[in-house]
Amino acid sequence: MTSINLQRAVWLVLAAILSLSMLLSQPVYAQNLQLRQIFGQLSETPTVRANFEQQKKLASMNKIFVSKGTVLFSKSQGVIWKIQTPVKADLIVTPRKLVQKTQRTYSQIEIDKSPYGSVATMFLQLMSGNEAAISKNFNIVSASYSPAQWNVALTPKSSLFKKLFVRVDAQGQRYVDRIVIREKANNSTTIRFSQQTTQPQTLTAEENALFQLAK
């Protein structure tokens, strides 16, 4: 994978993380009962593990790029994305650093010294339920809830996120099942989550070691 494609992959994963963390955060900003039900349900689980499949559609090339792997969301630590195909790589995000690790390469970015910083920092604000961050950066277009399925539509409010995407649609049941990120030039990214579980709640030795890399 070239450095340009690797950077693009990082941005796509970060965009997904932003959307996912928005849905997992405490709903102080909720304006109606349905939205409070959605956020209240999702915020009950401090640790979520899942498989993911990401489909990136580039309209100009009429091509879809697929990547698969697993994700660990921990409110106390951060997020670990373990990409398994088409290449193996780990992406770790904590309050201090963004770390990308492959079998042959390793790179780390200080959150406050990088253009990625504002994105990663915003993710952490959303994950912790920062009302000001949510209201500053996102408009909630619609929200619907039932025990069988919920849906949320978001549009970016800040100039930073408007550069990254046009709209985010998410849906799920107990957990987040799908996120669709609609980008500029008719490009889009669809991420599907499956086999979500809250177990085990305790991090493994490997997971702790990965988070330590980004301390």
Contacts in CASP RR format, 6 or more apart in sequence:
PFRMAT RR
TARGET T0000
AUTHOR 0000-0000-0000
METHOD contacts of the structure
MODEL  1
MTSINLQRAVWLVLAAILSLSMLLSQPVYAQNLQLRQIFGQLSETPTVRA
NFEQQKKLASMNKIFVSKGTVLFSKSQGVIWKIQTPVKADLIVTPRKLVQ
KTQRTYSQIEIDKSPYGSVATMFLQLMSGNEAAISKNFNIVSASYSPAQW
NVALTPKSSLFKKLFVRVDAQGQRYVDRIVIREKANNSTTIRFSQQTTQP
QTLTAEENALFQLAK
1 9 0 8 1.000
1 86 0 8 1.000
1 87 0 8 1.000
6 100 0 8 1.000
9 67 0 8 1.000
9 83 0 8 1.000
10 91 0 8 1.000
10 98 0 8 1.000
10 100 0 8 1.000
10 116 0 8 1.000
11 116 0 8 1.000
11 119 0 8 1.000
11 164 0 8 1.000
12 54 0 8 1.000
12 56 0 8 1.000
12 181 0 8 1.000
12 189 0 8 1.000
13 54 0 8 1.000
13 81 0 8 1.000
13 91 0 8 1.000
14 93 0 8 1.000
14 98 0 8 1.000
14 116 0 8 1.000
14 119 0 8 1.000
14 120 0 8 1.000
14 123 0 8 1.000
15 119 0 8 1.000
15 164 0 8 1.000
15 165 0 8 1.000
15 181 0 8 1.000
15 189 0 8 1.000
16 54 0 8 1.000
16 179 0 8 1.000
16 181 0 8 1.000
16 189 0 8 1.000
16 191 0 8 1.000
17 79 0 8 1.000
17 81 0 8 1.000
17 93 0 8 1.000
17 123 0 8 1.000
18 119 0 8 1.000
18 122 0 8 1.000
18 123 0 8 1.000
18 126 0 8 1.000
18 161 0 8 1.000
19 154 0 8 1.000
19 168 0 8 1.000
19 170 0 8 1.000
19 179 0 8 1.000
19 181 0 8 1.000
20 73 0 8 1.000
20 176 0 8 1.000
20 179 0 8 1.000
21 73 0 8 1.000
21 79 0 8 1.000
21 123 0 8 1.000
21 124 0 8 1.000
21 126 0 8 1.000
21 127 0 8 1.000
22 126 0 8 1.000
22 134 0 8 1.000
22 138 0 8 1.000
22 154 0 8 1.000
22 168 0 8 1.000
23 38 0 8 1.000
23 39 0 8 1.000
23 42 0 8 1.000
23 152 0 8 1.000
23 170 0 8 1.000
23 176 0 8 1.000
24 42 0 8 1.000
24 43 0 8 1.000
24 45 0 8 1.000
24 48 0 8 1.000
24 73 0 8 1.000
24 75 0 8 1.000
24 127 0 8 1.000
24 176 0 8 1.000
25 39 0 8 1.000
25 43 0 8 1.000
25 126 0 8 1.000
25 127 0 8 1.000
25 128 0 8 1.000
25 129 0 8 1.000
25 130 0 8 1.000
25 134 0 8 1.000
26 39 0 8 1.000
26 40 0 8 1.000
26 43 0 8 1.000
26 128 0 8 1.000
26 129 0 8 1.000
27 35 0 8 1.000
27 36 0 8 1.000
27 38 0 8 1.000
27 39 0 8 1.000
27 40 0 8 1.000
27 43 0 8 1.000
28 129 0 8 1.000
28 131 0 8 1.000
28 134 0 8 1.000
29 131 0 8 1.000
29 134 0 8 1.000
29 135 0 8 1.000
29 140 0 8 1.000
30 36 0 8 1.000
30 39 0 8 1.000
31 140 0 8 1.000
32 143 0 8 1.000
33 145 0 8 1.000
34 143 0 8 1.000
34 144 0 8 1.000
34 145 0 8 1.000
34 150 0 8 1.000
35 140 0 8 1.000
35 143 0 8 1.000
35 145 0 8 1.000
35 152 0 8 1.000
37 145 0 8 1.000
37 150 0 8 1.000
38 143 0 8 1.000
38 145 0 8 1.000
38 150 0 8 1.000
38 152 0 8 1.000
41 150 0 8 1.000
41 174 0 8 1.000
42 175 0 8 1.000
42 176 0 8 1.000
45 175 0 8 1.000
45 198 0 8 1.000
46 74 0 8 1.000
46 75 0 8 1.000
46 76 0 8 1.000
46 201 0 8 1.000
47 72 0 8 1.000
47 73 0 8 1.000
47 74 0 8 1.000
47 75 0 8 1.000
47 198 0 8 1.000
47 201 0 8 1.000
48 72 0 8 1.000
48 73 0 8 1.000
48 175 0 8 1.000
48 196 0 8 1.000
48 197 0 8 1.000
48 198 0 8 1.000
49 70 0 8 1.000
49 71 0 8 1.000
49 72 0 8 1.000
49 73 0 8 1.000
49 196 0 8 1.000
49 197 0 8 1.000
49 198 0 8 1.000
49 199 0 8 1.000
50 70 0 8 1.000
50 71 0 8 1.000
50 175 0 8 1.000
50 193 0 8 1.000
50 194 0 8 1.000
50 195 0 8 1.000
50 196 0 8 1.000
50 197 0 8 1.000
51 68 0 8 1.000
51 69 0 8 1.000
51 70 0 8 1.000
51 71 0 8 1.000
51 193 0 8 1.000
51 194 0 8 1.000
51 195 0 8 1.000
52 68 0 8 1.000
52 69 0 8 1.000
52 70 0 8 1.000
52 71 0 8 1.000
52 81 0 8 1.000
52 191 0 8 1.000
52 192 0 8 1.000
52 193 0 8 1.000
52 194 0 8 1.000
53 66 0 8 1.000
53 67 0 8 1.000
53 68 0 8 1.000
53 69 0 8 1.000
53 191 0 8 1.000
53 192 0 8 1.000
53 194 0 8 1.000
54 66 0 8 1.000
54 67 0 8 1.000
54 68 0 8 1.000
54 189 0 8 1.000
54 190 0 8 1.000
54 191 0 8 1.000
55 64 0 8 1.000
55 65 0 8 1.000
55 66 0 8 1.000
55 189 0 8 1.000
55 190 0 8 1.000
55 191 0 8 1.000
56 64 0 8 1.000
56 65 0 8 1.000
56 66 0 8 1.000
56 67 0 8 1.000
56 187 0 8 1.000
56 188 0 8 1.000
56 189 0 8 1.000
57 63 0 8 1.000
57 64 0 8 1.000
57 187 0 8 1.000
57 188 0 8 1.000
57 189 0 8 1.000
57 190 0 8 1.000
58 64 0 8 1.000
58 65 0 8 1.000
58 187 0 8 1.000
59 185 0 8 1.000
59 186 0 8 1.000
59 187 0 8 1.000
60 185 0 8 1.000
60 187 0 8 1.000
65 86 0 8 1.000
66 85 0 8 1.000
66 86 0 8 1.000
67 83 0 8 1.000
67 85 0 8 1.000
67 86 0 8 1.000
68 83 0 8 1.000
68 84 0 8 1.000
68 85 0 8 1.000
69 81 0 8 1.000
69 82 0 8 1.000
69 83 0 8 1.000
69 84 0 8 1.000
69 85 0 8 1.000
70 81 0 8 1.000
70 82 0 8 1.000
70 84 0 8 1.000
71 79 0 8 1.000
71 80 0 8 1.000
71 81 0 8 1.000
71 82 0 8 1.000
71 193 0 8 1.000
72 79 0 8 1.000
72 80 0 8 1.000
72 82 0 8 1.000
72 203 0 8 1.000
72 207 0 8 1.000
73 79 0 8 1.000
74 203 0 8 1.000
74 211 0 8 1.000
75 127 0 8 1.000
75 128 0 8 1.000
77 94 0 8 1.000
77 203 0 8 1.000
77 211 0 8 1.000
78 92 0 8 1.000
78 93 0 8 1.000
78 94 0 8 1.000
78 95 0 8 1.000
78 124 0 8 1.000
78 127 0 8 1.000
78 211 0 8 1.000
79 92 0 8 1.000
79 93 0 8 1.000
79 123 0 8 1.000
80 90 0 8 1.000
80 91 0 8 1.000
80 92 0 8 1.000
80 207 0 8 1.000
80 210 0 8 1.000
80 211 0 8 1.000
81 90 0 8 1.000
81 91 0 8 1.000
81 92 0 8 1.000
82 89 0 8 1.000
82 90 0 8 1.000
83 89 0 8 1.000
83 90 0 8 1.000
83 91 0 8 1.000
87 102 0 8 1.000
88 102 0 8 1.000
88 103 0 8 1.000
89 100 0 8 1.000
89 101 0 8 1.000
89 102 0 8 1.000
90 99 0 8 1.000
90 100 0 8 1.000
90 101 0 8 1.000
90 102 0 8 1.000
90 210 0 8 1.000
91 98 0 8 1.000
91 99 0 8 1.000
91 100 0 8 1.000
91 101 0 8 1.000
92 98 0 8 1.000
92 99 0 8 1.000
92 100 0 8 1.000
92 101 0 8 1.000
92 210 0 8 1.000
92 211 0 8 1.000
92 213 0 8 1.000
92 214 0 8 1.000
93 99 0 8 1.000
93 120 0 8 1.000
93 123 0 8 1.000
93 124 0 8 1.000
93 214 0 8 1.000
94 211 0 8 1.000
94 214 0 8 1.000
94 215 0 8 1.000
95 111 0 8 1.000
95 121 0 8 1.000
95 124 0 8 1.000
96 110 0 8 1.000
96 111 0 8 1.000
96 214 0 8 1.000
96 215 0 8 1.000
97 108 0 8 1.000
97 109 0 8 1.000
97 110 0 8 1.000
97 111 0 8 1.000
97 213 0 8 1.000
97 214 0 8 1.000
97 215 0 8 1.000
98 108 0 8 1.000
98 109 0 8 1.000
98 111 0 8 1.000
98 114 0 8 1.000
98 116 0 8 1.000
98 117 0 8 1.000
98 120 0 8 1.000
98 214 0 8 1.000
99 106 0 8 1.000
99 107 0 8 1.000
99 108 0 8 1.000
99 109 0 8 1.000
99 210 0 8 1.000
99 213 0 8 1.000
99 214 0 8 1.000
100 106 0 8 1.000
100 107 0 8 1.000
100 108 0 8 1.000
101 107 0 8 1.000
101 210 0 8 1.000
101 213 0 8 1.000
108 213 0 8 1.000
108 214 0 8 1.000
109 116 0 8 1.000
109 117 0 8 1.000
111 117 0 8 1.000
111 120 0 8 1.000
111 121 0 8 1.000
112 121 0 8 1.000
118 160 0 8 1.000
119 160 0 8 1.000
119 164 0 8 1.000
122 133 0 8 1.000
122 137 0 8 1.000
122 160 0 8 1.000
125 133 0 8 1.000
126 133 0 8 1.000
126 134 0 8 1.000
136 157 0 8 1.000
136 158 0 8 1.000
137 156 0 8 1.000
137 157 0 8 1.000
137 158 0 8 1.000
137 160 0 8 1.000
137 161 0 8 1.000
138 154 0 8 1.000
138 155 0 8 1.000
138 156 0 8 1.000
138 157 0 8 1.000
138 161 0 8 1.000
139 154 0 8 1.000
139 155 0 8 1.000
139 156 0 8 1.000
139 157 0 8 1.000
140 152 0 8 1.000
140 153 0 8 1.000
140 154 0 8 1.000
141 153 0 8 1.000
141 154 0 8 1.000
141 155 0 8 1.000
141 167 0 8 1.000
142 151 0 8 1.000
142 152 0 8 1.000
142 153 0 8 1.000
143 150 0 8 1.000
143 151 0 8 1.000
143 152 0 8 1.000
143 153 0 8 1.000
144 150 0 8 1.000
144 151 0 8 1.000
148 173 0 8 1.000
149 171 0 8 1.000
149 172 0 8 1.000
149 173 0 8 1.000
150 171 0 8 1.000
150 172 0 8 1.000
150 173 0 8 1.000
151 169 0 8 1.000
151 170 0 8 1.000
151 171 0 8 1.000
151 172 0 8 1.000
152 169 0 8 1.000
152 170 0 8 1.000
152 171 0 8 1.000
153 167 0 8 1.000
153 168 0 8 1.000
153 169 0 8 1.000
153 170 0 8 1.000
154 167 0 8 1.000
154 168 0 8 1.000
154 169 0 8 1.000
154 170 0 8 1.000
155 166 0 8 1.000
155 167 0 8 1.000
155 168 0 8 1.000
156 162 0 8 1.000
156 164 0 8 1.000
156 165 0 8 1.000
156 166 0 8 1.000
164 183 0 8 1.000
165 181 0 8 1.000
165 182 0 8 1.000
165 183 0 8 1.000
165 184 0 8 1.000
166 182 0 8 1.000
166 183 0 8 1.000
166 184 0 8 1.000
167 181 0 8 1.000
167 182 0 8 1.000
168 179 0 8 1.000
168 180 0 8 1.000
168 181 0 8 1.000
168 182 0 8 1.000
169 179 0 8 1.000
169 180 0 8 1.000
169 182 0 8 1.000
170 176 0 8 1.000
170 178 0 8 1.000
170 179 0 8 1.000
170 180 0 8 1.000
171 177 0 8 1.000
171 178 0 8 1.000
172 178 0 8 1.000
174 196 0 8 1.000
175 193 0 8 1.000
175 196 0 8 1.000
176 193 0 8 1.000
176 196 0 8 1.000
177 192 0 8 1.000
177 193 0 8 1.000
177 194 0 8 1.000
178 190 0 8 1.000
178 191 0 8 1.000
178 192 0 8 1.000
178 193 0 8 1.000
179 190 0 8 1.000
179 191 0 8 1.000
180 188 0 8 1.000
180 189 0 8 1.000
180 190 0 8 1.000
180 191 0 8 1.000
181 188 0 8 1.000
181 189 0 8 1.000
181 190 0 8 1.000
181 191 0 8 1.000
182 188 0 8 1.000
183 189 0 8 1.000
203 211 0 8 1.000
END
